[in-house]
Amino acid sequence: MKQLFFTLLILFSFQLTAQVQTNFEYLDVFGLEYAGDPQISPDGKHVVYRRTGFDIMKDRSKGNLWLVSTDGEKHQKLTSREVSEGRARWSPSGDRIVFVSSEGEGSEIYVYWVESGRVAKLTQLENGPSNLTWSPDGKQIAFTMKVNEKPPVLAKMPAKPKGAKWAKSPRITDRLKHEADGVGYLKPGFNHIFVLPSDGGSPRQITSGSYNHGGNLSWAKDGQKIYFSANRNPDWEYDFRNSEVYSINLSTKLYETLTSRSGPDSNPKVSPDGKHIAFIGYEDKVQAYQTRKLQIMDLKGGNQQVISSKLDRSISNAEWSADSKGLYIQYNDIGLTKIAYMDLKGKVTSIVENVGGTTLGRPYASGSFSVSNDGKIAYTISYTNRPADVAITNKSGTKPKVLTELNEDLLAYKRLGAVDEIRYKSSVDGLDLQGWIVYPPDFDKRKDYPLIVENHGGPILNYGPFFSAEMQLYAAAGYIVFYPNPRGSTSYGEEFGNKLYNNYPGEDYNDVMDGVEAVLKRKKVDPNRMYVTGGSAGGIMTAWIIGKNNRFKAAVVAKPVMNWISKTLVADNYYGYANSRYPGQPWENFENYWKFSPISLVGNIETPTMVMVGMDDLRTPPSEAKQLYHALKLRKKETVLVEIPEASHGIASRPSNLITKIAHTIAWFEKFK
């Protein structure tokens, strides 16, 4: 009798647990967390990482440093400070952790002593520091920081009367790059390298001149030089894709230029034995997409060789193995983000293929890793139903050990949509294509569901099987979601990504529509209830689709480029399109720029269309979205303009704006069910 009672109790508890699960909801976005920038200690026993969540009262992301042991026994907040922390790096001996923290105005450098748990602020800086790097002996810390300069003055104004309230002084710039989306106006100045004693003191500026010195820093084994990337060419401002690898002697401040080709050479890293420098880059062929190659050279820049020539993928990060016989690399491959080991002859040994989970809005590739002296690898592990956690593996790729469960308190009690891969062929040229389908959490095979086609941005980016709050909210609203990687997407090689050169939008439109046909063949979608959306390049594709066909009941075009002529000359990156996207500047190739502008198809649009844009967007300015909205209004087509205050191009960077975007998209689609 007692056994029967306990059996019934267990069954009841299981049923109760199942009953309390609910669908993913808008406010759940504020409960999400993810792990980022996992840094493993030199002895492989601990990982410090940034734990990022969201403040529902301030509507902002917030992040602190946490420490977890690789045996999984200890997991604790690094400090007791309730302020923003990040960019943690272990000292070579593992006795200290240097990090950046902001408290009130500005960011400063702090150090944490592992044994005592004490924290000290080392700096009082003019601007925020980046690229913190320990010297080999642990006595110094190198970092980069912007050094302010005064803006140009063209006219001397007369003195205003005492107490007079005149207008503010004009903002004057003579720079090519003077603003950036999400930041706004860039104050004049240049990034320089500094060196700071690790026990405190005055930072010493190492580099000089009207050039930007950025990216990761790497010390020579003897601590006498620092290797870095920059563009110190005389015409650097207009030669903006170029950068070289340099070294600078800390005593003499003399530079050596180690690379000299056209194109970006960056991320220099000295091998542990001090004999080689690894760096990432390519010879610029001036095209839409080029894969970043891993290369090595000696300390003087000689004997340069590409070791990743056989891997037709773009390498985003590389870390030397402790024996200097190879490097651990990260790259995107067929929608997945992988970590592998590459020896100096270019042989690749795969380790893991589920890195990511640090972009919570849409399912973009992301994530990072670090390696200990004994070959343990800490990385951000990704699942379709969870944002990033910290995991540990090794060179042999043994089953990863997941050290954190940051979202179990929320997502274990949520029904999430299952994600399924779909492969299909292009009707244009037989190209192999890939996408993903997200099903409603209560999916019933006997029913037909409405479909949302969600197009990714970039367009030189890629989606993958990663957690996405946006896709899950669409699915929770009862939609099947299809998100494809058409030609031009990364992770499929240089030729695939470069198919958009002077051809965008082009056959990538056919790739999306071929994917829709492949989804329809699965017999789960109601072909009379299909909807389409996307942001940025996805907004371009959405506008192009509804200009080419009337198959969708409604569309949401978010932060689009409608007119390449106007966009190219007003966006924050206005200088970067000519020749790599389309030949020549707009005034040199007017007809070509117009041919690929979605506004050229606006006379064909019959689909009810919501147009959405952030009011502070500098990448695809509101004037682009308004061109579509105004054209549709003049044609008396059903349309509405949604302008989101205090939102830049990355609308989803504030949780409430992410919710605003999804809620309005779903509401528009529901209107046309």
Buried (B, 14 or more C-beta within 10 A) or exposed (E): EEEEEEEEEEEEEEEEEEEEEEBBEBEBBBBBBBBBBBBBBBBBBBBBBBBBBBEEEEBEBBBBBBBBBBEEEEBEEBBEBEEBBBBBBBBBEBBBBBBBBEBEEEBBBBBBEBEEEEBEEBBEBEBBBBBBBBBBEBEBBBBBBBBEEEBEEEEEEEEEEEEEEEEEEEEEBEEEBBBBBBEEEBBBBBBBBBBBBBEEEEBEEBBBEEBBBBBBBBBBBEBBBBBBBBBBBEEBBEEBBBBBBBBBBBEEEEBBEBBEEBBBBBBBBBBBEBEBBBBBBBEBEEBBBBBBBBBBBEBEBEEBEBBBEEBBBBBBBBBBBBEBEBBBBBBBBBBBBBBBBBEBEBEBEEBBBBBBBBBBBBBBBBBBBBBBBEBBBBBBBBBBBBBBBBBBBBBEBEEBBBBBEBBEEBBEEBBBBEBBEBEBEBEBEEBEBBBBBBBBBEBEEEEBBBBBBBBBBBBBBBBBBBBBBBBBBBBBBBBBBBBBBBBBBBBBBBEBBBBBBBBBBBBBBBBBBBBBEBBBEEEBBBEEBBBBBBBBBBBBBBBBBBBBBEBBBBBBBBBBBBBBBBBBEBBBBBBBBBBBBBBEBBEEBEEBBBEBBBBBBBEEBEBBBBBBBBEBBBBBBBBBBBBBBBBBBEEEBBBBBBBBEEBBBBBBBBBBBBBBBBEBBBEBBBEBE
